[in-house]
Amino acid sequence: MLYSDKVMDHFQNPRNVGKMDDADGIGEVGNAVCGDIMKIYIKVKDGIITDVKFNTFGCGSAIATSSMATEMIKGQKIEDAMKLSNKAVVEALDGLPAQKIHCSVLAEEAVKAAVKDYYDKNSIEYDKSMFCDCSSCNSCCGGNV
């Protein structure tokens, strides 16, 4: 398996690692098949993600995609963070091996779960179809819970 320099850099020097005790939103997703678990914490002020942290238990690709995803949403409007796609994360990392693409999907889902948590905690209305609700079905997430 060949990894890009960016994947290796984000794996060996991950950005925004850690826990945030006063997070405004927390998203946790996992894939029981591969064993990767991602938790993303966001701090929001005036609709902008001012800080973001992550904890990931998983392979190098899971750590790299978590790191890149946090870099991509930091400083963004909360609604813009919802537009983060796994494809954008893969492109920002200069690619991932096909068998590791699921890690980028988890990163996207973790960001969206953190935004959903923020919306729920602040009673902000949103289009529920924008979010995966694995507690009710598991189908839209490919079985990630």
Rosetta constraint file for C-alpha pairs under 8 A:
AtomPair CA 1 CA 97 HARMONIC 6.77 0.50
AtomPair CA 2 CA 97 HARMONIC 7.14 0.50
AtomPair CA 3 CA 7 HARMONIC 6.07 0.50
AtomPair CA 3 CA 8 HARMONIC 6.58 0.50
AtomPair CA 3 CA 95 HARMONIC 7.76 0.50
AtomPair CA 3 CA 96 HARMONIC 6.57 0.50
AtomPair CA 3 CA 97 HARMONIC 7.24 0.50
AtomPair CA 4 CA 8 HARMONIC 6.38 0.50
AtomPair CA 4 CA 93 HARMONIC 7.07 0.50
AtomPair CA 4 CA 94 HARMONIC 6.10 0.50
AtomPair CA 4 CA 95 HARMONIC 6.78 0.50
AtomPair CA 4 CA 96 HARMONIC 7.52 0.50
AtomPair CA 5 CA 9 HARMONIC 6.03 0.50
AtomPair CA 6 CA 10 HARMONIC 6.14 0.50
AtomPair CA 6 CA 93 HARMONIC 5.23 0.50
AtomPair CA 6 CA 94 HARMONIC 6.65 0.50
AtomPair CA 7 CA 11 HARMONIC 6.05 0.50
AtomPair CA 7 CA 61 HARMONIC 7.02 0.50
AtomPair CA 7 CA 64 HARMONIC 5.61 0.50
AtomPair CA 7 CA 65 HARMONIC 7.82 0.50
AtomPair CA 7 CA 93 HARMONIC 5.53 0.50
AtomPair CA 7 CA 94 HARMONIC 7.57 0.50
AtomPair CA 7 CA 96 HARMONIC 7.80 0.50
AtomPair CA 8 CA 12 HARMONIC 5.94 0.50
AtomPair CA 8 CA 60 HARMONIC 7.97 0.50
AtomPair CA 8 CA 64 HARMONIC 7.42 0.50
AtomPair CA 9 CA 13 HARMONIC 5.56 0.50
AtomPair CA 9 CA 14 HARMONIC 7.34 0.50
AtomPair CA 9 CA 64 HARMONIC 7.85 0.50
AtomPair CA 10 CA 14 HARMONIC 4.58 0.50
AtomPair CA 10 CA 15 HARMONIC 6.94 0.50
AtomPair CA 10 CA 63 HARMONIC 7.29 0.50
AtomPair CA 10 CA 64 HARMONIC 4.65 0.50
AtomPair CA 10 CA 65 HARMONIC 7.79 0.50
AtomPair CA 10 CA 67 HARMONIC 6.11 0.50
AtomPair CA 10 CA 68 HARMONIC 6.92 0.50
AtomPair CA 11 CA 60 HARMONIC 5.51 0.50
AtomPair CA 11 CA 61 HARMONIC 7.08 0.50
AtomPair CA 11 CA 63 HARMONIC 5.64 0.50
AtomPair CA 11 CA 64 HARMONIC 4.63 0.50
AtomPair CA 11 CA 67 HARMONIC 7.82 0.50
AtomPair CA 14 CA 63 HARMONIC 7.10 0.50
AtomPair CA 14 CA 64 HARMONIC 6.69 0.50
AtomPair CA 14 CA 67 HARMONIC 5.37 0.50
AtomPair CA 15 CA 67 HARMONIC 5.21 0.50
AtomPair CA 15 CA 68 HARMONIC 7.57 0.50
AtomPair CA 15 CA 70 HARMONIC 7.63 0.50
AtomPair CA 15 CA 71 HARMONIC 7.16 0.50
AtomPair CA 16 CA 52 HARMONIC 6.46 0.50
AtomPair CA 16 CA 53 HARMONIC 4.73 0.50
AtomPair CA 16 CA 54 HARMONIC 6.28 0.50
AtomPair CA 16 CA 67 HARMONIC 6.59 0.50
AtomPair CA 16 CA 70 HARMONIC 6.83 0.50
AtomPair CA 16 CA 71 HARMONIC 7.65 0.50
AtomPair CA 17 CA 53 HARMONIC 5.36 0.50
AtomPair CA 17 CA 54 HARMONIC 5.03 0.50
AtomPair CA 17 CA 55 HARMONIC 6.06 0.50
AtomPair CA 17 CA 67 HARMONIC 7.49 0.50
AtomPair CA 18 CA 53 HARMONIC 5.44 0.50
AtomPair CA 18 CA 54 HARMONIC 5.52 0.50
AtomPair CA 18 CA 55 HARMONIC 5.81 0.50
AtomPair CA 19 CA 41 HARMONIC 7.14 0.50
AtomPair CA 19 CA 53 HARMONIC 6.15 0.50
AtomPair CA 19 CA 54 HARMONIC 6.51 0.50
AtomPair CA 19 CA 55 HARMONIC 6.76 0.50
AtomPair CA 20 CA 41 HARMONIC 6.14 0.50
AtomPair CA 20 CA 42 HARMONIC 7.90 0.50
AtomPair CA 20 CA 53 HARMONIC 6.56 0.50
AtomPair CA 22 CA 43 HARMONIC 7.74 0.50
AtomPair CA 23 CA 41 HARMONIC 5.67 0.50
AtomPair CA 23 CA 42 HARMONIC 5.50 0.50
AtomPair CA 23 CA 43 HARMONIC 5.24 0.50
AtomPair CA 24 CA 41 HARMONIC 7.47 0.50
AtomPair CA 24 CA 42 HARMONIC 5.81 0.50
AtomPair CA 24 CA 43 HARMONIC 5.03 0.50
AtomPair CA 24 CA 44 HARMONIC 6.27 0.50
AtomPair CA 24 CA 117 HARMONIC 7.90 0.50
AtomPair CA 24 CA 118 HARMONIC 5.61 0.50
AtomPair CA 24 CA 121 HARMONIC 7.79 0.50
AtomPair CA 25 CA 41 HARMONIC 5.81 0.50
AtomPair CA 25 CA 42 HARMONIC 5.21 0.50
AtomPair CA 25 CA 43 HARMONIC 6.84 0.50
AtomPair CA 25 CA 114 HARMONIC 4.76 0.50
AtomPair CA 25 CA 115 HARMONIC 6.07 0.50
AtomPair CA 25 CA 116 HARMONIC 7.49 0.50
AtomPair CA 25 CA 117 HARMONIC 4.96 0.50
AtomPair CA 25 CA 118 HARMONIC 4.19 0.50
AtomPair CA 25 CA 119 HARMONIC 7.94 0.50
AtomPair CA 25 CA 121 HARMONIC 7.69 0.50
AtomPair CA 26 CA 39 HARMONIC 6.97 0.50
AtomPair CA 26 CA 40 HARMONIC 5.66 0.50
AtomPair CA 26 CA 41 HARMONIC 4.56 0.50
AtomPair CA 26 CA 42 HARMONIC 6.45 0.50
AtomPair CA 26 CA 113 HARMONIC 6.95 0.50
AtomPair CA 26 CA 114 HARMONIC 4.27 0.50
AtomPair CA 26 CA 115 HARMONIC 7.57 0.50
AtomPair CA 26 CA 117 HARMONIC 6.01 0.50
AtomPair CA 26 CA 118 HARMONIC 7.34 0.50
AtomPair CA 27 CA 38 HARMONIC 7.95 0.50
AtomPair CA 27 CA 39 HARMONIC 5.52 0.50
AtomPair CA 27 CA 40 HARMONIC 5.16 0.50
AtomPair CA 27 CA 41 HARMONIC 6.57 0.50
AtomPair CA 27 CA 110 HARMONIC 4.99 0.50
AtomPair CA 27 CA 111 HARMONIC 6.37 0.50
AtomPair CA 27 CA 112 HARMONIC 7.16 0.50
AtomPair CA 27 CA 113 HARMONIC 4.26 0.50
AtomPair CA 27 CA 114 HARMONIC 3.74 0.50
AtomPair CA 27 CA 115 HARMONIC 7.44 0.50
AtomPair CA 27 CA 116 HARMONIC 7.89 0.50
AtomPair CA 27 CA 117 HARMONIC 6.80 0.50
AtomPair CA 28 CA 37 HARMONIC 7.26 0.50
AtomPair CA 28 CA 38 HARMONIC 5.59 0.50
AtomPair CA 28 CA 39 HARMONIC 4.23 0.50
AtomPair CA 28 CA 40 HARMONIC 6.44 0.50
AtomPair CA 28 CA 110 HARMONIC 5.60 0.50
AtomPair CA 28 CA 113 HARMONIC 6.72 0.50
AtomPair CA 28 CA 114 HARMONIC 7.47 0.50
AtomPair CA 29 CA 37 HARMONIC 5.84 0.50
AtomPair CA 29 CA 38 HARMONIC 5.46 0.50
AtomPair CA 29 CA 39 HARMONIC 6.58 0.50
AtomPair CA 29 CA 106 HARMONIC 6.57 0.50
AtomPair CA 29 CA 109 HARMONIC 6.85 0.50
AtomPair CA 29 CA 110 HARMONIC 5.59 0.50
AtomPair CA 29 CA 113 HARMONIC 7.77 0.50
AtomPair CA 29 CA 144 HARMONIC 6.71 0.50
AtomPair CA 29 CA 145 HARMONIC 5.68 0.50
AtomPair CA 30 CA 35 HARMONIC 7.12 0.50
AtomPair CA 30 CA 36 HARMONIC 5.57 0.50
AtomPair CA 30 CA 37 HARMONIC 4.13 0.50
AtomPair CA 30 CA 38 HARMONIC 6.15 0.50
AtomPair CA 30 CA 106 HARMONIC 6.96 0.50
AtomPair CA 30 CA 144 HARMONIC 5.55 0.50
AtomPair CA 30 CA 145 HARMONIC 5.43 0.50
AtomPair CA 31 CA 35 HARMONIC 5.63 0.50
AtomPair CA 31 CA 36 HARMONIC 5.56 0.50
AtomPair CA 31 CA 37 HARMONIC 6.56 0.50
AtomPair CA 31 CA 106 HARMONIC 7.88 0.50
AtomPair CA 31 CA 143 HARMONIC 7.22 0.50
AtomPair CA 31 CA 144 HARMONIC 4.74 0.50
AtomPair CA 31 CA 145 HARMONIC 6.41 0.50
AtomPair CA 32 CA 36 HARMONIC 7.13 0.50
AtomPair CA 32 CA 144 HARMONIC 7.17 0.50
AtomPair CA 32 CA 145 HARMONIC 7.84 0.50
AtomPair CA 35 CA 57 HARMONIC 7.76 0.50
AtomPair CA 35 CA 58 HARMONIC 6.37 0.50
AtomPair CA 36 CA 56 HARMONIC 7.23 0.50
AtomPair CA 36 CA 57 HARMONIC 5.58 0.50
AtomPair CA 36 CA 58 HARMONIC 4.29 0.50
AtomPair CA 36 CA 59 HARMONIC 6.95 0.50
AtomPair CA 36 CA 62 HARMONIC 6.75 0.50
AtomPair CA 36 CA 103 HARMONIC 7.73 0.50
AtomPair CA 37 CA 56 HARMONIC 5.63 0.50
AtomPair CA 37 CA 57 HARMONIC 5.12 0.50
AtomPair CA 37 CA 58 HARMONIC 6.36 0.50
AtomPair CA 38 CA 54 HARMONIC 7.16 0.50
AtomPair CA 38 CA 55 HARMONIC 5.98 0.50
AtomPair CA 38 CA 56 HARMONIC 4.40 0.50
AtomPair CA 38 CA 57 HARMONIC 6.48 0.50
AtomPair CA 38 CA 62 HARMONIC 7.87 0.50
AtomPair CA 38 CA 66 HARMONIC 7.33 0.50
AtomPair CA 38 CA 106 HARMONIC 7.19 0.50
AtomPair CA 38 CA 107 HARMONIC 7.15 0.50
AtomPair CA 38 CA 110 HARMONIC 6.51 0.50
AtomPair CA 39 CA 54 HARMONIC 5.52 0.50
AtomPair CA 39 CA 55 HARMONIC 5.22 0.50
AtomPair CA 39 CA 56 HARMONIC 6.21 0.50
AtomPair CA 39 CA 110 HARMONIC 6.44 0.50
AtomPair CA 40 CA 52 HARMONIC 7.12 0.50
AtomPair CA 40 CA 53 HARMONIC 5.84 0.50
AtomPair CA 40 CA 54 HARMONIC 4.42 0.50
AtomPair CA 40 CA 55 HARMONIC 6.66 0.50
AtomPair CA 40 CA 110 HARMONIC 6.01 0.50
AtomPair CA 40 CA 111 HARMONIC 6.40 0.50
AtomPair CA 40 CA 114 HARMONIC 6.35 0.50
AtomPair CA 41 CA 52 HARMONIC 5.50 0.50
AtomPair CA 41 CA 53 HARMONIC 5.15 0.50
AtomPair CA 41 CA 54 HARMONIC 6.09 0.50
AtomPair CA 41 CA 114 HARMONIC 6.45 0.50
AtomPair CA 42 CA 49 HARMONIC 6.47 0.50
AtomPair CA 42 CA 50 HARMONIC 7.69 0.50
AtomPair CA 42 CA 51 HARMONIC 5.86 0.50
AtomPair CA 42 CA 52 HARMONIC 4.51 0.50
AtomPair CA 42 CA 53 HARMONIC 6.70 0.50
AtomPair CA 42 CA 114 HARMONIC 6.67 0.50
AtomPair CA 42 CA 115 HARMONIC 7.80 0.50
AtomPair CA 43 CA 49 HARMONIC 5.68 0.50
AtomPair CA 43 CA 50 HARMONIC 5.65 0.50
AtomPair CA 43 CA 51 HARMONIC 5.01 0.50
AtomPair CA 43 CA 52 HARMONIC 6.24 0.50
AtomPair CA 44 CA 48 HARMONIC 5.36 0.50
AtomPair CA 44 CA 49 HARMONIC 4.48 0.50
AtomPair CA 44 CA 50 HARMONIC 5.57 0.50
AtomPair CA 44 CA 51 HARMONIC 7.21 0.50
AtomPair CA 44 CA 78 HARMONIC 7.60 0.50
AtomPair CA 45 CA 49 HARMONIC 6.57 0.50
AtomPair CA 45 CA 50 HARMONIC 6.40 0.50
AtomPair CA 47 CA 77 HARMONIC 5.63 0.50
AtomPair CA 47 CA 78 HARMONIC 5.64 0.50
AtomPair CA 48 CA 75 HARMONIC 6.03 0.50
AtomPair CA 48 CA 76 HARMONIC 5.56 0.50
AtomPair CA 48 CA 77 HARMONIC 4.33 0.50
AtomPair CA 48 CA 78 HARMONIC 5.60 0.50
AtomPair CA 49 CA 73 HARMONIC 7.03 0.50
AtomPair CA 49 CA 74 HARMONIC 5.58 0.50
AtomPair CA 49 CA 75 HARMONIC 5.19 0.50
AtomPair CA 49 CA 76 HARMONIC 5.62 0.50
AtomPair CA 49 CA 77 HARMONIC 6.17 0.50
AtomPair CA 49 CA 78 HARMONIC 6.05 0.50
AtomPair CA 50 CA 74 HARMONIC 6.18 0.50
AtomPair CA 50 CA 75 HARMONIC 5.42 0.50
AtomPair CA 50 CA 76 HARMONIC 7.89 0.50
AtomPair CA 51 CA 74 HARMONIC 6.08 0.50
AtomPair CA 51 CA 75 HARMONIC 7.47 0.50
AtomPair CA 52 CA 70 HARMONIC 6.10 0.50
AtomPair CA 52 CA 73 HARMONIC 7.99 0.50
AtomPair CA 52 CA 74 HARMONIC 6.28 0.50
AtomPair CA 53 CA 70 HARMONIC 6.93 0.50
AtomPair CA 54 CA 66 HARMONIC 6.86 0.50
AtomPair CA 54 CA 67 HARMONIC 7.45 0.50
AtomPair CA 54 CA 70 HARMONIC 7.49 0.50
AtomPair CA 56 CA 62 HARMONIC 6.98 0.50
AtomPair CA 56 CA 63 HARMONIC 5.97 0.50
AtomPair CA 56 CA 66 HARMONIC 7.17 0.50
AtomPair CA 57 CA 62 HARMONIC 7.77 0.50
AtomPair CA 57 CA 63 HARMONIC 7.64 0.50
AtomPair CA 58 CA 62 HARMONIC 5.69 0.50
AtomPair CA 58 CA 63 HARMONIC 6.75 0.50
AtomPair CA 59 CA 63 HARMONIC 6.48 0.50
AtomPair CA 60 CA 64 HARMONIC 6.08 0.50
AtomPair CA 61 CA 65 HARMONIC 5.98 0.50
AtomPair CA 61 CA 96 HARMONIC 7.70 0.50
AtomPair CA 61 CA 100 HARMONIC 6.51 0.50
AtomPair CA 61 CA 103 HARMONIC 6.27 0.50
AtomPair CA 62 CA 66 HARMONIC 6.12 0.50
AtomPair CA 62 CA 103 HARMONIC 4.94 0.50
AtomPair CA 62 CA 104 HARMONIC 7.23 0.50
AtomPair CA 62 CA 106 HARMONIC 7.98 0.50
AtomPair CA 62 CA 107 HARMONIC 7.68 0.50
AtomPair CA 63 CA 67 HARMONIC 6.13 0.50
AtomPair CA 64 CA 68 HARMONIC 6.12 0.50
AtomPair CA 65 CA 69 HARMONIC 5.93 0.50
AtomPair CA 65 CA 89 HARMONIC 6.56 0.50
AtomPair CA 65 CA 90 HARMONIC 7.56 0.50
AtomPair CA 65 CA 93 HARMONIC 7.74 0.50
AtomPair CA 65 CA 103 HARMONIC 6.51 0.50
AtomPair CA 65 CA 104 HARMONIC 5.54 0.50
AtomPair CA 65 CA 107 HARMONIC 6.06 0.50
AtomPair CA 66 CA 70 HARMONIC 6.26 0.50
AtomPair CA 66 CA 104 HARMONIC 7.78 0.50
AtomPair CA 66 CA 107 HARMONIC 5.38 0.50
AtomPair CA 67 CA 71 HARMONIC 6.40 0.50
AtomPair CA 68 CA 72 HARMONIC 6.17 0.50
AtomPair CA 68 CA 89 HARMONIC 6.56 0.50
AtomPair CA 68 CA 92 HARMONIC 7.43 0.50
AtomPair CA 68 CA 93 HARMONIC 7.31 0.50
AtomPair CA 69 CA 73 HARMONIC 6.43 0.50
AtomPair CA 69 CA 84 HARMONIC 7.90 0.50
AtomPair CA 69 CA 89 HARMONIC 6.19 0.50
AtomPair CA 69 CA 107 HARMONIC 6.36 0.50
AtomPair CA 69 CA 108 HARMONIC 7.30 0.50
AtomPair CA 69 CA 111 HARMONIC 7.65 0.50
AtomPair CA 70 CA 74 HARMONIC 6.07 0.50
AtomPair CA 72 CA 76 HARMONIC 7.93 0.50
AtomPair CA 72 CA 84 HARMONIC 7.97 0.50
AtomPair CA 73 CA 80 HARMONIC 7.82 0.50
AtomPair CA 73 CA 81 HARMONIC 5.44 0.50
AtomPair CA 73 CA 84 HARMONIC 7.72 0.50
AtomPair CA 76 CA 80 HARMONIC 6.20 0.50
AtomPair CA 76 CA 81 HARMONIC 6.40 0.50
AtomPair CA 77 CA 81 HARMONIC 6.51 0.50
AtomPair CA 78 CA 82 HARMONIC 6.88 0.50
AtomPair CA 78 CA 115 HARMONIC 7.03 0.50
AtomPair CA 79 CA 83 HARMONIC 7.20 0.50
AtomPair CA 80 CA 84 HARMONIC 7.22 0.50
AtomPair CA 81 CA 111 HARMONIC 7.27 0.50
AtomPair CA 81 CA 112 HARMONIC 7.56 0.50
AtomPair CA 81 CA 115 HARMONIC 7.79 0.50
AtomPair CA 82 CA 111 HARMONIC 7.46 0.50
AtomPair CA 82 CA 112 HARMONIC 5.88 0.50
AtomPair CA 82 CA 115 HARMONIC 7.28 0.50
AtomPair CA 84 CA 88 HARMONIC 6.69 0.50
AtomPair CA 84 CA 89 HARMONIC 7.67 0.50
AtomPair CA 84 CA 108 HARMONIC 6.33 0.50
AtomPair CA 84 CA 111 HARMONIC 7.99 0.50
AtomPair CA 85 CA 89 HARMONIC 6.54 0.50
AtomPair CA 85 CA 105 HARMONIC 7.74 0.50
AtomPair CA 85 CA 108 HARMONIC 5.74 0.50
AtomPair CA 86 CA 90 HARMONIC 6.22 0.50
AtomPair CA 86 CA 104 HARMONIC 4.78 0.50
AtomPair CA 86 CA 105 HARMONIC 5.00 0.50
AtomPair CA 86 CA 106 HARMONIC 7.97 0.50
AtomPair CA 86 CA 107 HARMONIC 7.01 0.50
AtomPair CA 86 CA 108 HARMONIC 5.40 0.50
AtomPair CA 87 CA 91 HARMONIC 6.12 0.50
AtomPair CA 87 CA 104 HARMONIC 7.44 0.50
AtomPair CA 88 CA 92 HARMONIC 6.05 0.50
AtomPair CA 89 CA 93 HARMONIC 6.32 0.50
AtomPair CA 89 CA 104 HARMONIC 6.30 0.50
AtomPair CA 90 CA 94 HARMONIC 6.33 0.50
AtomPair CA 90 CA 95 HARMONIC 4.97 0.50
AtomPair CA 90 CA 96 HARMONIC 6.15 0.50
AtomPair CA 90 CA 101 HARMONIC 7.58 0.50
AtomPair CA 90 CA 104 HARMONIC 6.49 0.50
AtomPair CA 91 CA 95 HARMONIC 5.50 0.50
AtomPair CA 96 CA 100 HARMONIC 6.15 0.50
AtomPair CA 96 CA 101 HARMONIC 6.25 0.50
AtomPair CA 97 CA 101 HARMONIC 6.74 0.50
AtomPair CA 100 CA 104 HARMONIC 7.64 0.50
AtomPair CA 101 CA 105 HARMONIC 6.72 0.50
AtomPair CA 102 CA 106 HARMONIC 6.31 0.50
AtomPair CA 103 CA 107 HARMONIC 6.35 0.50
AtomPair CA 104 CA 108 HARMONIC 6.30 0.50
AtomPair CA 105 CA 109 HARMONIC 6.18 0.50
AtomPair CA 106 CA 110 HARMONIC 5.99 0.50
AtomPair CA 106 CA 144 HARMONIC 7.88 0.50
AtomPair CA 107 CA 111 HARMONIC 6.33 0.50
AtomPair CA 108 CA 112 HARMONIC 6.32 0.50
AtomPair CA 109 CA 113 HARMONIC 5.97 0.50
AtomPair CA 109 CA 132 HARMONIC 7.67 0.50
AtomPair CA 110 CA 114 HARMONIC 6.21 0.50
AtomPair CA 111 CA 115 HARMONIC 6.34 0.50
AtomPair CA 112 CA 116 HARMONIC 6.06 0.50
AtomPair CA 112 CA 131 HARMONIC 6.71 0.50
AtomPair CA 113 CA 117 HARMONIC 6.11 0.50
AtomPair CA 113 CA 131 HARMONIC 7.33 0.50
AtomPair CA 113 CA 132 HARMONIC 7.90 0.50
AtomPair CA 114 CA 118 HARMONIC 6.24 0.50
AtomPair CA 115 CA 119 HARMONIC 6.19 0.50
AtomPair CA 116 CA 120 HARMONIC 6.05 0.50
AtomPair CA 116 CA 131 HARMONIC 7.24 0.50
AtomPair CA 117 CA 121 HARMONIC 6.04 0.50
AtomPair CA 118 CA 122 HARMONIC 6.20 0.50
AtomPair CA 119 CA 123 HARMONIC 5.87 0.50
AtomPair CA 119 CA 124 HARMONIC 4.77 0.50
AtomPair CA 119 CA 125 HARMONIC 6.98 0.50
AtomPair CA 119 CA 126 HARMONIC 7.50 0.50
AtomPair CA 120 CA 124 HARMONIC 6.29 0.50
AtomPair CA 120 CA 125 HARMONIC 7.98 0.50
AtomPair CA 127 CA 131 HARMONIC 7.87 0.50
AtomPair CA 132 CA 140 HARMONIC 6.19 0.50
AtomPair CA 132 CA 141 HARMONIC 6.38 0.50
AtomPair CA 133 CA 137 HARMONIC 6.93 0.50
AtomPair CA 133 CA 138 HARMONIC 7.29 0.50
AtomPair CA 133 CA 140 HARMONIC 7.88 0.50
AtomPair CA 134 CA 138 HARMONIC 4.37 0.50
AtomPair CA 134 CA 139 HARMONIC 7.37 0.50
AtomPair CA 134 CA 140 HARMONIC 7.47 0.50
AtomPair CA 134 CA 141 HARMONIC 6.77 0.50
AtomPair CA 134 CA 143 HARMONIC 7.60 0.50
AtomPair CA 134 CA 144 HARMONIC 7.20 0.50
AtomPair CA 134 CA 145 HARMONIC 5.77 0.50
AtomPair CA 135 CA 145 HARMONIC 7.40 0.50
AtomPair CA 138 CA 142 HARMONIC 6.38 0.50
AtomPair CA 138 CA 143 HARMONIC 4.76 0.50
AtomPair CA 138 CA 144 HARMONIC 6.65 0.50
AtomPair CA 138 CA 145 HARMONIC 7.01 0.50
AtomPair CA 139 CA 143 HARMONIC 6.08 0.50
AtomPair CA 141 CA 145 HARMONIC 7.65 0.50
